């Protein structure tokens, strides 16, 4: 994505005024599953449904019987079924973000998905929710992950058989229909313990498509992203902190982060926000870069989540390899543009900074972003 087409108000363009127009024009270089949404008061505009999927097709896609897209979202509805207007309240900002009470697929209350025995489906998941994290259990089935955030990955089963997808993230699955005609299999969201619910149900038609799923290859062709050199990469440190219980977590993590660094950061936290990136809460529309990456060089950004909450951290303009979590190398070294960080977790990402410009870098729980957890990374 060229920087001028990135759509960040006051950073890459002026906001589009009511009744105004702006033409987004770019070459669709990387095949995959993407989406679009506004960055102007996004915690409300996205929360009211202003977004959509953007699918860039491969020249040689994997062979499937059906290619489906699920835009996952949740909504905070009042007793009359209308969207509650309490966007941006202090509790949501300082805790887990705006988690709704009604979940939809493609903007509708989910009905059953009718499938056929022996069928192979490519299922593109997009999490458009402000804050809800999903962990989907396709009961009785074995989904295979083939792409993350639009970029191919070595096909693999998700950890614990559950497909975890945080806000802004995308997951492409191969889902083979292996049960018998007439059977029904629930798809259950299990992320929040004690609050599990059935998202939808796979309902098998009476007539099978074939006796067993096909054995067609499922590995996607690479988009040819430049490979970062871990050995020669320039290293950078980023710490996310703040939110409810933030100071307690920072204090508890002092030993692992370095006592001086932790105590110093708590003392230097600036801004009136709730969340901080390297001790600074983003405020206003114009932000000075907090990090500058030398163009066309390899970089490693080591990120520490010194908070009590999950954060899906999103970098505009680039994909990166997730190379380590809490000091342990990742198994698949997956390409992503949004990486989920668990509380107290440390994640290392590596990239070649080959796309010049000023780029947003933020938590995609939109209330966290609005309350300070964002900054600008300059590539020059």
C-alpha positions, 0 to 999 in steps of 0.5 A, spaced: 500 500 500 503 506 498 503 511 503 498 516 500 493 511 500 493 509 507 487 513 509 490 515 516 487 522 517 492 528 518 498 523 517 497 521 510 491 525 507 486 530 510 479 527 512 474 526 507 468 531 509 461 530 509 459 529 501 466 529 499 470 524 495 477 521 495 479 516 490 484 510 493 488 508 487 493 502 488 496 496 485 494 490 488 500 487 489 499 482 494 494 476 493 490 475 500 484 476 505 484 484 507 479 489 509 478 496 509 475 501 514 476 508 516 481 511 521 477 517 523 474 516 530 474 509 528 472 506 535 465 509 533 465 509 525 467 501 525 463 500 531 457 502 527 459 498 521 463 502 516 468 497 513 468 491 508 472 485 506 477 486 500 479 480 497 485 480 492 485 473 488 491 469 487 493 467 480 493 460 482 489 459 487 488 453 491 482 448 489 476 448 493 469 447 492 467 453 495 470 460 497 467 463 503 468 470 507 466 471 514 466 478 517 466 477 524 463 482 528 459 484 535 455 489 537 452 492 543 445 493 543 440 496 547 433 492 549 430 495 543 435 492 538 438 499 536 446 500 537 447 503 544 451 510 543 456 509 549 462 509 544 468 511 547 466 511 555 472 511 560 471 503 562 471 501 555 478 505 554 481 502 560 479 495 560 478 490 554 475 495 549 468 495 547 465 488 547 458 487 544 452 483 546 450 480 539 455 477 534 454 477 527 457 474 521 457 478 515 452 483 518 447 478 520 445 473 526 448 467 524 444 461 521 446 454 519 451 453 514 449 448 509 455 443 507 455 437 503 459 430 505 466 430 502 466 438 500 472 442 501 471 450 503 476 455 503 473 460 509 476 467 510 475 469 517 476 477 518 475 480 525 472 487 524 470 487 531 472 493 536 475 489 541 472 481 541 477 476 540 474 469 537 477 462 538 473 458 534 472 451 535 469 447 529 467 441 533 468 434 529 472 438 524 480 439 523 481 446 520 488 447 516 491 454 517 493 456 510 494 464 510 494 469 516 493 477 515 493 475 507 500 472 507 501 465 506 503 460 511 505 453 511 499 449 512 498 447 519 493 445 524 491 451 529 494 450 536 489 446 541 484 445 534 482 453 536 482 458 531 484 464 535 483 471 531 483 478 534 481 484 532 483 486 525 486 479 524 485 475 518 485 467 517 484 463 511 482 456 513 481 449 509 475 446 512 474 439 509 467 436 510 468 429 513 462 428 517 456 424 514 449 426 511 444 429 516 449 430 521 450 437 525 456 440 528 457 446 532 462 452 531 463 454 538 467 461 540 471 459 546 475 465 547 472 468 554 472 462 559 465 461 562 462 465 556 462 460 551 457 460 545 455 457 539 456 461 533 453 457 528 452 450 526 455 446 520 448 442 517 450 436 512 445 436 506 442 429 505 446 428 498 454 428 499 458 431 494 463 425 494 465 419 498 471 423 502 474 430 501 479 431 495 487 431 496 488 437 492 494 441 494 493 446 499 499 450 500 498 457 497 504 461 493 508 466 496 507 473 495 515 474 495 516 479 500 523 481 502 526 476 507 529 480 513 536 478 515 536 476 523 543 476 523 544 483 520 537 486 523 537 493 527 534 492 533 529 496 537 525 495 543 518 497 544 514 497 551 506 497 551 503 499 558 498 502 562 490 501 562 487 498 569 492 494 573 498 497 568 502 500 574 502 493 578 504 489 572 510 494 570 512 493 577 511 485 577 515 485 570 521 489 573 526 483 573 524 481 566 524 488 563 530 491 567 529 494 574 531 501 571 527 501 565 521 499 568 521 504 574 524 509 569 518 508 564 513 509 570 516 515 572 516 518 565 509 516 562 507 522 558 500 524 556 493 524 559 491 518 555 490 511 558 495 507 554 502 508 553 507 506 547 514 507 550 512 511 556 508 516 551 500 516 550 498 519 543 494 525 543 491 529 538 492 528 530 499 530 529 504 525 532 511 525 531 515 519 529 517 515 536 521 510 531 525 511 525 527 505 521 532 505 515 529 504 509 531 497 505 534 495 512 532 489 516 529 490 523 527 487 529 522 490 533 522 487 540 515 488 543 513 487 551 506 487 553 507 490 560 499 490 561 494 486 564 490 485 557 491 482 550 493 487 545 493 486 537 498 490 535 498 492 527 503 496 523 501 499 517 504 499 510 508 492 512 508 485 513 513 482 518 515 475 520 513 473 527 520 470 529 519 469 537 514 469 543 517 470 550 524 468 547 522 462 544 522 461 536 516 461 533 514 454 529 512 457 523 515 464 523 508 467 520 508 473 516 503 478 519 501 485 519 497 484 526 500 480 532 496 478 538 500 479 544 498 476 551 498 480 557 506 480 560 508 477 553 514 479 549 514 478 541 519 479 536 518 481 529 522 482 523 521 486 517 525 489 511 523 496 511 522 497 504 515 502 504 517 509 505 513 514 509 510 515 516 506 509 518 501 508 524 503 503 529 497 501 534 493 496 538 487 494 534 482 494 540 480 501 537 478 504 544 486 502 546 488 506 540 483 512 541 486 512 549 493 513 547 496 506 544 498 508 538 504 512 535 508 513 528 514 509 525 517 513 520 521 509 514 526 513 511 
